[in-house]
Amino acid sequence: MKKSVLIILAYLTLFAFTFFHYQKGLEIMEENDYALLLPTQMKVVTDATSDQALQKIVHDAAKSHTPISIAGMQHSQGGQTLYPNGIQLDMKGYNDILDLDKESKQITVQSGATWNDIQAYIQPYGLALQVTQSQNIFTVGGSLSVNVHGRDIAFNSLIDSVESFRLLTADGSILDVSRSENSELFYSAIGGYGLVGVILDVTLRLTKDVLYEMKTQEMDNQTYSTYFKEDVLGNSDVQMHMARISTAPDSFLTEMYATDYYLAEDQSKLSNYSKLSREKIIAIPKLFLGLARMSDRGKNLFWATQKTYTEKTDGDFISRNNSMRSDSIFMEMDSAKKTEVLQEYFVPIDAYGDYIDDLRETLEDYPELNMLNITVRYVKENEEATLSYAKEDMFALVILLNQGTDEESIVETQEAVQAMIDVTLSHGGTYYLPYYGYPSKAQFQQAYPSYKDFLQTKKRFDPENLFQNRFYEEYLK
């Protein structure tokens, strides 16, 4: 009897041990995006190590009909790096810098390299990036896949600065891709969200590092377009630009301030400012952003603080490289019940004033929408990418929203976002695709009518849909 009991206990212990580790294994395979709204059970997450290893992964996945999604820093928020029961290729370790041609100002890097990696490598040679996001923490491959844009007036969308890249396609081939070779893939892989292949390495055009003098200006939403055309586009000394519009209740979507980056008269001072900056003290901006999350009074205080800080930067000097290294740590938030999502809307320059007025009126119907910040950048017309957002010269409004992670909050945010997108589309604008899947499929098709051309390219190079993600499932399948 005792022996039977011991055997049963042993089996129960073994079962509990096995079940625990099985559950733990499942937890390890669960991946999410940056907003933590799309937990997804992956079959396996595997690191990229070499061309040959990646080819084998693609070959084996095709043979077993296992979909592949591709991940860098995973700051996209719409499931672009996720697919249920699929393989996730983690490209972060695939980050070597392969070549720098200082004379032609070109660099070749593996797609897992970050912009910070590149800046650290090229800064001693007096070189700088042409295009990147305001923050430099992202991988090159991820940035290509969403076709990022930045603050520069001349170099806008990332596709502008791409010379060529190598692409691993669904049949295991590695193709050289440029505007003159396999050009169909050039225009579809950039801004293609990892759906036509794995970007292996990229050759980028660089420019000189230069010294800027920052000049700030306060205005309202109705005068901004005229100011920009006359004082920014009309002045060749202004090389970079960004603006903010108030989300504070006392001045909601009316007050603005802009920062223009003028080419400094005395470039000999560049060496005094060329050392790459690091994240500054984050406690103060983190405090005021935290207050803005909690109340209208906090938002008014946050806006007043932003304006004061900006005014103090008037006349400051900064290198081009450092202007592309904005702080980001202070924005991080640790909460199980709250998250923050981005939206980005592109609107024609001449429509901006009326658009903002209509947007403000629309948002009166959504008083619970917790809008924390809006930055404004200029994006020059560029329709090279098949899924292009820059159909003409546009202002890009990057909007930070704070919301709950529960289903009710997600539904409420979706209603507000779809209303904002309707306003944007009615003014001839569009929206950016890397973010959470709040837009309707009809809105996507209206904003990106070239999606049919993109699908034709995908069908040609990936007929079995080996490369998939949740964005594809939602809008393109």
N, C-alpha and C positions, 0 to 999 in steps of 0.2 A: 504493500500500500504506500509506504513512505517513498519507495523507489519510483512508483507511478507519479506521485505528487511532485517529486524532484524533476522527473522528466518533463512533466507539464510546465512546471515553473521555468525550466531551462528553455523550452520552446517559446513560452510567452516572453521571456527576456530577450531571446534572439529575435522574435518578431518585433518587439518594441524597438530594439536597437536598429534593425533593418528599416523599419518604418520611419524612425527619426532621421536616419541618414538619407532615406529616399526623399523625405520632405525637405531636408536641408539642400539636397541636390536640386530639387525643383526651385527653391528660393534662389539659388545661385544662378539659375538659368532665366530668372525673371529680369527683364530689362525695362527701362522706362525712358521717356524723353526728359528734357530739362524742366518742363513744367509739372512733371510727375502726374499727368492726367491719363497716360496711356500705358499702364502696366501690361507687358506682353510676354507671354511664355515663349522663349526661344528654344529651339532644339539644341543649339550649341553656339557659343561665342568663341571665335578663334582669332588669334593675332596674325596679322600679315607679317611674313618674315622675308620672303624672296619672291621673285617673279615665278620661279619654278613651283614653289609651294602654293602660290595663289592659283596657278594654272591647274594644279592637281585638285585643289578645293573646288574650282569651277567644274572641272571634268567629273569629279565624283558627285557633286551636287546635281549636275545635269543627268547623270546616270540614274540617280536615286529620286529624281524629280523633287528635290528639296530646294525651295526658294532661297535666294541670297539677298540680304540687305547690307548696306555699307555704312560704317560709322566712323566719325572722327571724334570731335569733342561732344557731340550729341546735344548741341544747343538749339537745334531745330525743335519745334514743338508740335509738329503735325504727324508724327509717326514715320518720318522719312527714313529713319534708321532701323525700323522695326517691322517684323512680319511674323505672325503666329506660327510656331513650329518650324521656323526657318533658321538659316545660318546667318549669324551676324559677323561680318568681317570688321574687326577692329583695326583700323589703319594707323593708329597713333604711333606705334613702334616703327612704322615704315617711314622713317623721317630723316634720312641722310641728305646732306647737301652734296650734290654730285659735281657741280662745275660752276665757276664764276668767270665770265668773260668781262673784265673790267673795261676794255676798250669799247665793246659794243653795248655795254651796260645790260647784260643778260645773265640770268642765273637759272640753273636747272636743279630742282629739288624733288625728292620723293614726296608723294602727296600727303603723308602724315606729318611732315614738317609744319611747324606753326609759324605765323608771321613774326613772332618774337624770335624764333630760331634764325630766321632770315635777317632780321634787323641786327641781331648781335653779330652775324657773320659779315654783313656788308658795311656796317657803320664805320669801321676803321679805314675803309677805302673811299669814304666820302660819298657813298651811294645811299639811295633811299628807295622805298617802294613807290610805285605809281598809284596803285589802288589797294586799299584794304578797308575793313570796317574801322570804326573808331577804336575798338579794343583789338589787341593783337594776340589774343589767346587762342584763336581758332586755327584749324588745320587748313593748309592750302587746298587739299582735295575737297574738303567740306565747303570751303568758300567758293570754289569753282562750281560745285554742284548746285549752289543756290545763286550763283552769279551776283555776288555782293556788290555794293557800291559804297562810296565814302564821301569825304568832304571836298575833295579836289574839284576845281571848276573845269579843268581841261580833261582829266582822266576820271571818268565817272564809274561806269560799270566795269567789273573786273575783266570781262571779256576783252575790253580795250587793251589790256596789258599782257594778254596771253599770246605768246608766239606759237607754241605747239605743246603737245603732250602725247604720251603713250597710253593706249587704252586696251585693257584686257576685255575681250568680248565673250559672249555666251558660249561660243564654240571653242574657246580656249586660245584663240588667236590673239597676238599682241600687235596692235596696229599703230603706226605713226599717224598722228592726227594734227592737221593745221588748216588754215584757210585754203590751202592749195592741194592738200592731200587728205582724202577721206573727209572732205569738208562738211558733208552731211552730219557726221558724228561730231565735228567741232562745234557746230551750232546747236546740236541737241544734247551733248554731254554737259556743256556749260549751261547751268540752269536746268539740268535734267534730273536732279535729285537722285542720282545713282541708279537710274533705270535703264541705261543703255550699256553699262559696263563699269569696270573698275579703273579709275584714273590712277596710273602708276607713278609717273613722274611728269613734271611740268617745267617748261622753259618760259620764264617771265621777263618782261622788259622792265628795267629799272630806270631811275632818273637820279639827278644829283641831289644830295642833301643840301638844303639851303636854310637860311635864317629868315624867320618871319617876325614881323611886329604885329601884335594883336590889337585890333581896334574894335571897340564895342559901340553899339547904337541901340537906343530904345525907340520903339514905334508901336503902332497898332496893326491889327490884321488887315485893315483897309489900305494902308499905305505901303505894306511890305513888298508887294509885287513891283510897284514903281521904284521903290528904293533898290530892290535887287537888280532890276534891269539897268538902272542908271548908275548906281554907285558900286555895284559888284561886277556884273557883266560888262559894264561900260568902262571899267578901270582895269587895265592890263596888269597893274601892280598887285591886284587882289588875286591870290592863287587858290585859297581855300575859304570855305564859308560854312557856318552852321547857325541855326537860330533855335530859340525855344518860344513856345506860346503857352500862356498861363493856363493851368488847370485848377487854379485857386478859385473858390466860389466868388470872391469879391471882384475878380477880373477875368472870369472864365472865358477863354477863347477870344479875348480882346487884346490884352497887353502882350507885347512881344519884346524880345531883345535879340540882337544878332551879334556874332563875333566874326570879323573878317580878318584873314591872315594876309597881310601885305608883305611883299618882298622887301626885306629890310634894306635901307640904303647902304649901310656899311656891312658887307658880307664878311669882312675880315674878323668880325666878332663871333662868327659861327663856332669856332673852337671853344668858346666860353660856354656854349649851350649844347654842344653835340653829344655829350655823355648821355647814354640812354637812361631815362628816368625810371624809377620804380614806383610802386603804389605808395601814395602819400598817406598821412594820418587819416584813417577812415572813420574814427569815432564820431566826429561832428556831422559829416554828411549822412552817416548811417542813422544818427539820432534824429535828424530832421526828416529824413525819408520815413523813418518809423512813425513819427508823429503824423506825417501826411497820410499814412495808411489808416490811421485810427479816427480822424475827425476832419471836418471842414476847417476848423481853426488851425489844425496842424498843416493843412494844405496851404492856407494863407501864409503861415509862418515859413513853410518850405519855399514858397515862391519868393517871398521877401528875401530869404537867405540866398537863394540862387541869384537874384538880381544884384544883391550887394556884392557877392563873390565875383560876378561877371564884371561889374563896374571896376573892381579892384584890379582886374587883369588888363584893363585898358592901358596900352603902352608897353606891356610885357613882351619879352622876346622868347621865341621857342624855335627849336629846329624842326624841320619837316618830319624827321623820324619820330621825335617826341610828340608831335601833334597827332600821331597815329598810335598812341599808347595810352589812351584814356583809362582812368581808373574804373574798376568794375567790382572789386570786392565789396565795397560798401553797399552794393545793391542786393547782395545775397540775403536770403531770408530762410529761416529754419522754422517751419510750421507744418504740422500734419493736417491742419484744417484749412490752411490758406496757401495759395500759390500766386505767382505772377506770370501773366502771359503778355506777349507782344502782339500788336497789330501794326501793319504799315500800309498806308494808302498813298497813292501817287495821283496828283491832280495837276492839270495844265497850269502854267504860271499865271496866265491872264484870268483864270477862273478862281484863283485862290481866295480872294476877298469874299465873293458871293458864296463860295463853297463853305468857308468857315462859318458864315452867318447861318447857312442852311443846316450845317452840322450841329451848331449850338442849339438851334430850334428843335431839331430832331431829338437831341439828347435830353430835352426837357421831359420827354416821355419815359426816360430811364433814370430816375433820380438815384437809384441804388447802385448804378455803375460807378465803381471806385477807380477813377482815372487819376493817375499819379503824375504823369510826365508826358510831354510831347516835344520831341526835337524835330527840326525841319532842316532838310538838306536839299541841294539841287542835283537833279539827275538829267544829264543831257540826252537828247534823243539817240537811241541806239537799238535797232531792231535786228542785230545780228543773231542773237540767241533766239531759237525757235519759240521758246516760252518767254518772250521779252516783256518786261513791264514798262519800258521807256519808249512808248510809241510816239512821243514828242517831248519837248523840253518840259520837265515836270518838277514840282516840289514833292519831296517824299516826307510824309509825316509818320514818325515812329512813335507809337503810343504804348505806354506801359499801363497795364490794368492789374489791379489786385482783386482776387475773387476767391470764393470758397471752392473746396475740392469736392463737395457733395453734388449729387445729381441736380438738385434744384438750382444751385448756383451756376452750374454749367449751362443749364437751359436758359436761365435769365441772361447770362452773358452772351449766349448765342443769339438771342433775340435782339439785343442791343447791337452786337457786331453786324448782324445781317442788315439792320436798319442803317448803320453807318456805311456799309458797303453799297447799299442802294443809293445813298446820297452821293457817294464817290462816283459810282457808275453814271449817275445822271448828269454829272459835270464833266464827262469824258475821261474819267480817271480809271484807275485799276487798283489792285491790291497785291501784296507780296505773298508768296506761296509757302514759305517755310513754317508757318505758324499753325496753331491748333485748328482742327477742321470745323470751324464755326460757319464759314461760308457755305451756301447751298451749292449743289452741283450746277444749277442753272446760273448762279452768279459766276461760278468758275468759267463756265462755257462762254458767258458774255464777256468776261474780262480777258479771256485767253482763247479767242476763236482759232488760233493756230494750233490748238491742242491736237487737232486731227492730223496735221503735218507731223507733229511729234510722235503720235501713235504709229504712223506709217514707218517712220525711221525705226522705232522700237520693234515693230513687227518684222522689219527686214533683218535687223541684227540680233534680235532676241525673240524668235518666233514662238518659243515654248514658254515665254515669260519667266525665265530663270531669275532675273533681277526684279524683285518686287518689294514693296513696302506698304505701309498703311495709307499713305497719301495716294498711291496708285490705286489701291483697293477702293478708296472713297471717291475719287474723282475721275479716274481714267479707265477703269475696268469696264 
